[in-house]
Structure formats: structure tokens, C-alpha cells
Amino acid sequence: MQVQLHQLRYFVAVAEVRHFTQAADVVGITQPSLSKQIHALEATLGAPLFERVRGNITLTAAGEVLLPLAKRILADVETATREVQELVGLRRGRVRLGATPSLATSLAPPVLRRFRDVHPTVDLRVEEGGSQDLVRELLRGALDLALIIMPAQGTDPGLRADPILTESLVVASVDPLPTAYPGADLRITDLRDQPLVMFREGYDLRDATLQACRNAGFEPTLSVDGGEMDAVLSFVEAGLGIALVPGIVVARRPGIRVTRLAPPGVRRTIAVARRRDVVPTHAGRELRRILLDYVQTATTASELPPGVEPLT
């Protein structure tokens, strides 16, 4: 016997909800039918995939190995099916774009507007999150493209990430910040005794802030730890501390003072990323083309967001 695609779908559903009855509802079959197919899959593979103890469902070692592979297989099948359907005109296309919060509000809107003008019937789906979260979604096949921040150590080898822009970070605060020397530009070392509002795990801004402080020879003092972008900006507005943020996100928040850092400051590289082992759909390739065209024309017309510069 061979492993069937529907068996992998049932297995992934159970693994995600950890409940057979709920998983059966998700995939639209009865619970006995789902259990039968899981048993058949286990028999084919020659190993149990789940442990059932006192009503709790957990993955066995074999199940842990199978889960990421099953997700990738199902994602690849979905991509292949959608690609063929686009070619023969059976169904409109779909493209799933991920973007960090600052890029979702600055770079993504004009790009998606251009895409929508040219391809009004394509289904556009956008997911907002930290770069680390978006990378995980790309690798499991839940996104076609993502606008991410390149980590210093490089991206996962399973991704192709093409740098397109650089972006400066600024200091957001409600009060003027003192410098070591009157009249001098603000430096990272001037933040040594300032309370920082910190982004949650998964945000590249968290890593960028911590690394900048450590490179300057100190560990920052955190006043609040673990916020999303809107929450961090609101905490700054409430006077709870300062934060390193992209300049574009504070442009419409009059209650926040923006202070630029002395050169070289803190810069980060923006890249467009996709899974290396998956052939992009027509819609995905077209969105990437329009994105790169927008960067080029916006650069020529000086229309890029403040603090954002092209990589040529």
C-alpha cells in the first residue's frame, strides 16, 4: 500500500488540533472514518503516529518526523494544482503575501494597488507578522512571498531572499532625549540609562535593538517587554519608555517625538523572500515583478517612505 494524500491531510488535521473528533469536523468526514484512515496510514508506515493517553493526543517520534514533511507535500500539491488551474483557466489565481508591520503599512499598499489594477480577479491574501514568523510561514507553504528583514546571520537555506531596500531606525519617545554632549547627535550609547519598550519574540526589531545596545557595550533596561507594533507605540505615547522603530510607523502619531541616530545609526535590509524549492505561481511571479518595478519607479520619483533607500 502507498500513502494517500487524503491520509496526510487527516494526519495534519489531528496533529494541529490534537483531537480526533474536532479534526474530523475540520476535514469534513466522520470521526470513525478519520480514525480508520489514520490507522491505515500507521500500518503503511509501520509506526504509530499518535499516543493516546487519558484523552490527550500527542505525536510519537515518528509523528514528529512526518508532520513537517506532510505539510510540505500538501503545500506543494496545492501549488501544483493551482498552477495548472491557472494555465487552463479553470479558476482565478491566488497570491499570499507576508509583510512585517512597518512594511505592511508603507511598502505593501502601493504595490498591491498596482497589482489589483492589472489583475482584478486574483485573490490577494496578506499576513502581517514579525520576520521570524513570516519565515516559518514561508517554509511550511502558507505564504507565496514575504517582505522580510534580513537577519545578520542570513536567511534559512530553504529560502531565496533578494535584498531590495535598506531602512533606518529612529528613536521614538514623548520627551526630548539627552545626549552625552550638548548639541551632538543622539548615539546608541545615549540610550544606556533610558527605559526601553521592547517588541515580542519573533520581531526582528527586538533583535536589532538588543544587538545595537550590546554592540555599544551595554544591556538595555526594559520597561515593558513583549508588545506588537501598535502596542509598543502606544506604550511609548503613554510615557512608559522609548523604542527603536522604523520612521514610517510614527509619521502619523503626533504624540511621539522622532529622534534620528548619529551615523552609522541602525539600518536593516528589506528583502523579498520565497521558498527555494517551490516554483512560484503565475500570480506570485507577477506580484514580485510589480514589487520590483514599484521600487524602481518610486526611487526615480523620490516616493519611497522616509528612511528607506534602494539597493542598487
C-alpha positions as CSV (number, residue, x, y, z in Angstrom):
1,M,0.0,0.0,0.0
2,Q,1.0,3.6,-0.6
3,V,0.5,6.7,1.4
4,Q,-2.5,8.6,0.2
5,L,-2.8,12.4,0.1
6,H,-6.1,12.4,2.0
7,Q,-4.4,10.4,4.7
8,L,-1.7,13.1,5.1
9,R,-4.4,15.8,5.3
10,Y,-6.2,13.8,8.1
11,F,-2.9,13.3,9.9
12,V,-2.1,17.0,9.8
13,A,-5.5,18.0,11.0
14,V,-5.3,15.7,14.0
15,A,-1.7,16.9,14.7
16,E,-2.8,20.5,14.7
17,V,-6.0,20.3,16.8
18,R,-4.9,17.2,18.9
19,H,-8.4,15.9,18.9
20,F,-9.9,13.3,16.6
21,T,-13.5,14.5,16.6
22,Q,-12.5,18.1,16.0
23,A,-10.1,17.1,13.3
24,A,-12.9,15.1,11.6
25,D,-15.1,18.3,11.6
26,V,-12.2,20.2,10.1
27,V,-11.7,17.8,7.1
28,G,-15.4,17.1,6.7
29,I,-15.7,13.4,7.5
30,T,-16.9,11.3,10.4
31,Q,-14.7,10.6,13.3
32,P,-14.7,6.8,12.7
33,S,-13.7,7.3,9.1
34,L,-10.9,9.6,10.1
35,S,-9.6,7.1,12.7
36,K,-9.7,4.3,10.2
37,Q,-7.6,6.3,7.7
38,I,-5.1,7.2,10.4
39,H,-4.8,3.5,11.4
40,A,-4.3,2.7,7.7
41,L,-1.6,5.3,7.4
42,E,0.2,4.0,10.5
43,A,0.0,0.5,9.1
44,T,1.5,1.6,5.8
45,L,4.4,3.5,7.5
46,G,4.9,0.7,10.1
47,A,4.9,3.0,13.1
48,P,2.3,4.7,15.4
49,L,1.9,8.4,14.8
50,F,-0.1,9.4,17.9
51,E,-0.1,8.5,21.5
52,R,-3.5,8.4,23.2
53,V,-3.2,8.7,26.9
54,R,-6.2,9.7,29.1
55,G,-7.8,11.6,26.3
56,N,-4.7,13.5,25.4
57,I,-3.3,13.2,21.9
58,T,0.4,13.7,21.4
59,L,2.7,12.9,18.5
60,T,5.1,10.0,18.6
61,A,8.7,10.3,17.4
62,A,7.5,9.1,14.0
63,G,4.7,11.6,14.0
64,E,7.1,14.4,14.8
65,V,9.2,13.4,11.8
66,L,6.3,13.1,9.5
67,L,4.5,16.3,10.3
68,P,6.7,18.9,8.6
69,L,7.1,16.6,5.6
70,A,3.4,16.1,5.3
71,K,2.8,19.8,5.5
72,R,5.3,20.4,2.7
73,I,3.9,17.7,0.5
74,L,0.4,19.1,0.9
75,A,1.6,22.7,0.2
76,D,3.4,21.5,-2.9
77,V,0.4,19.6,-4.2
78,E,-1.8,22.7,-3.6
79,T,0.7,24.9,-5.5
80,A,0.9,22.4,-8.4
81,T,-2.9,22.2,-8.6
82,R,-3.3,26.0,-8.6
83,E,-0.6,26.4,-11.2
84,V,-2.2,24.0,-13.6
85,Q,-5.7,25.5,-13.0
86,E,-4.3,29.0,-13.8
87,L,-2.8,27.7,-17.0
88,V,-6.1,26.1,-18.3
89,G,-8.2,28.9,-17.0
90,L,-10.4,26.9,-14.6
91,R,-10.0,29.2,-11.7
92,R,-8.7,32.6,-10.8
93,G,-5.3,32.8,-9.3
94,R,-4.3,33.5,-5.7
95,V,-1.2,35.0,-4.1
96,R,-0.4,35.1,-0.4
97,L,1.9,37.9,0.7
98,G,3.5,38.3,4.1
99,A,4.9,41.6,5.4
100,T,6.3,43.0,8.6
101,P,4.0,45.6,10.3
102,S,6.0,48.6,9.1
103,L,6.2,47.2,5.5
104,A,2.5,46.2,5.5
105,T,1.6,49.9,6.1
106,S,4.2,51.5,3.9
107,L,5.5,49.4,1.0
108,A,2.8,46.8,0.5
109,P,-0.2,49.2,-0.1
110,P,1.0,50.9,-3.3
111,V,2.4,47.6,-4.6
112,L,-0.9,45.8,-4.0
113,R,-2.8,48.7,-5.6
114,R,-0.8,48.3,-8.8
115,F,-1.3,44.5,-8.7
116,R,-5.0,44.9,-8.2
117,D,-5.3,47.4,-11.1
118,V,-3.7,44.9,-13.5
119,H,-5.1,41.7,-12.1
120,P,-8.5,42.4,-10.5
121,T,-9.7,38.8,-10.3
122,V,-6.7,37.4,-8.5
123,D,-7.3,36.6,-4.8
124,L,-5.0,38.6,-2.6
125,R,-4.2,37.5,0.9
126,V,-1.9,39.4,3.3
127,E,-0.4,38.2,6.5
128,E,1.2,40.6,8.9
129,G,3.9,39.5,11.4
130,G,7.5,39.6,12.5
131,S,10.1,38.4,10.1
132,Q,10.8,35.2,12.0
133,D,7.1,34.3,12.0
134,L,6.9,35.0,8.2
135,V,9.9,32.8,7.5
136,R,8.2,29.9,9.3
137,E,5.0,30.5,7.3
138,L,7.0,30.6,4.0
139,L,8.8,27.3,4.9
140,R,5.6,25.5,5.7
141,G,4.0,26.7,2.4
142,A,1.4,29.0,3.9
143,L,2.8,32.1,2.0
144,D,4.0,32.6,-1.6
145,L,6.1,35.7,-1.0
146,A,7.1,37.8,2.1
147,L,8.7,41.1,2.7
148,I,11.1,40.4,5.5
149,I,14.1,41.9,7.3
150,M,17.3,40.1,6.5
151,P,18.9,38.7,9.7
152,A,22.6,39.3,10.3
153,Q,23.3,35.6,10.1
154,G,21.5,35.2,6.8
155,T,18.2,33.6,5.9
156,D,17.2,29.9,6.1
157,P,18.8,27.9,3.3
158,G,15.3,26.8,2.3
159,L,14.5,30.3,1.2
160,R,15.6,32.6,-1.6
161,A,15.7,36.1,-0.2
162,D,16.6,39.0,-2.6
163,P,17.6,42.3,-0.8
164,I,15.8,45.3,-2.3
165,L,15.9,48.2,0.2
166,T,17.6,49.4,3.4
167,E,15.7,51.2,6.2
168,S,16.8,53.4,9.0
169,L,15.5,53.0,12.6
170,V,14.7,56.1,14.7
171,V,14.2,56.6,18.4
172,A,10.5,57.1,19.4
173,S,9.9,59.0,22.7
174,V,7.5,61.5,24.2
175,D,10.2,63.7,25.7
176,P,13.5,65.1,24.3
177,L,16.3,62.7,24.9
178,P,19.6,64.0,26.5
179,T,22.9,63.4,24.7
180,A,26.3,63.0,26.2
181,Y,27.4,66.3,24.6
182,P,25.0,69.2,24.2
183,G,24.1,69.8,20.6
184,A,25.5,66.5,19.4
185,D,23.5,63.9,17.6
186,L,21.9,61.1,19.6
187,R,24.0,57.9,19.8
188,I,23.1,54.4,20.8
189,T,25.3,54.9,24.0
190,D,22.9,57.8,25.0
191,L,20.2,55.1,25.5
192,R,22.1,53.3,28.2
193,D,20.0,54.7,31.1
194,Q,16.8,55.0,29.1
195,P,13.9,52.5,29.7
196,L,13.1,50.7,26.5
197,V,9.7,49.3,25.4
198,M,10.6,46.0,23.7
199,F,8.9,44.1,20.9
200,R,7.9,40.5,21.5
201,E,9.9,37.5,20.4
202,G,9.7,36.9,16.7
203,Y,10.0,40.6,15.8
204,D,13.3,41.4,14.0
205,L,13.1,44.9,15.7
206,R,13.7,43.2,19.0
207,D,16.9,41.6,17.8
208,A,18.0,44.8,16.1
209,T,17.5,46.8,19.3
210,L,19.2,44.3,21.6
211,Q,22.2,43.9,19.2
212,A,22.7,47.6,18.7
213,C,22.8,48.1,22.5
214,R,25.1,45.2,23.0
215,N,27.4,46.4,20.3
216,A,27.6,49.7,22.2
217,G,28.6,47.8,25.3
218,F,25.5,47.7,27.5
219,E,22.4,45.7,28.2
220,P,19.2,47.8,27.8
221,T,16.8,48.4,30.7
222,L,13.3,47.2,29.6
223,S,10.3,49.0,31.0
224,V,7.8,46.8,29.1
225,D,8.6,43.6,27.3
226,G,6.6,41.8,24.7
227,G,4.4,44.1,22.5
228,E,3.2,44.1,18.9
229,M,3.9,47.3,16.9
230,D,0.7,49.2,17.8
231,A,1.1,48.3,21.4
232,V,4.8,49.4,21.5
233,L,3.9,52.7,20.0
234,S,1.0,53.2,22.5
235,F,3.3,52.3,25.4
236,V,5.7,55.0,24.2
237,E,2.9,57.5,23.9
238,A,1.9,56.7,27.5
239,G,5.4,57.6,28.6
240,L,6.5,54.1,29.6
241,G,9.7,54.2,27.7
242,I,11.4,54.7,24.3
243,A,11.7,52.4,21.3
244,L,13.7,51.9,18.2
245,V,11.2,51.8,15.3
246,P,11.1,52.4,11.5
247,G,10.5,56.1,10.9
248,I,7.4,55.4,8.7
249,V,5.4,54.0,11.6
250,V,5.4,57.2,13.6
251,A,4.7,59.6,10.8
252,R,1.0,59.9,11.8
253,R,1.4,59.8,15.5
254,P,1.8,63.4,16.7
255,G,2.2,62.4,20.3
256,I,5.6,60.7,19.5
257,R,8.8,62.6,19.1
258,V,11.2,61.2,16.5
259,T,15.0,61.4,17.0
260,R,17.4,60.3,14.4
261,L,20.6,58.5,15.4
262,A,24.1,59.7,14.5
263,P,25.8,57.8,11.7
264,P,26.1,55.0,11.1
265,G,22.8,54.6,13.1
266,V,20.9,51.4,12.9
267,R,19.9,50.1,9.5
268,R,18.2,47.0,8.3
269,T,17.9,45.3,4.9
270,I,14.5,44.6,3.4
271,A,14.2,41.5,1.2
272,V,11.5,39.8,-0.8
273,A,11.6,36.1,0.0
274,R,10.1,32.8,-1.2
275,R,10.6,29.1,-0.7
276,R,13.6,27.9,-2.8
277,D,12.2,24.5,-3.7
278,V,8.8,25.6,-4.9
279,V,8.2,27.0,-8.4
280,P,6.3,30.3,-7.9
281,T,2.8,30.5,-9.4
282,H,2.0,32.9,-12.2
283,A,0.3,35.3,-9.7
284,G,3.3,35.1,-7.3
285,R,5.8,35.9,-10.1
286,E,3.7,38.8,-11.3
287,L,3.4,40.3,-7.8
288,R,7.2,40.1,-7.4
289,R,7.7,41.8,-10.8
290,I,5.3,44.6,-9.8
291,L,7.0,45.0,-6.5
292,L,10.4,45.4,-8.1
293,D,9.0,47.8,-10.7
294,Y,7.5,49.9,-7.9
295,V,10.8,50.1,-6.1
296,Q,12.5,51.3,-9.2
297,T,9.9,53.9,-10.2
298,A,9.4,55.1,-6.6
299,T,13.2,55.6,-6.3
300,T,13.2,57.6,-9.5
301,A,10.3,59.8,-8.3
302,S,11.6,60.1,-4.7
303,E,8.5,58.5,-3.4
304,L,9.9,55.8,-1.1
305,P,8.9,56.1,2.6
306,P,11.2,58.2,4.8
307,G,14.4,56.5,5.8
308,V,14.0,53.8,3.1
309,E,16.7,53.7,0.3
310,P,17.1,51.3,-2.7
311,L,19.8,48.7,-3.0
312,T,21.4,49.1,-6.4
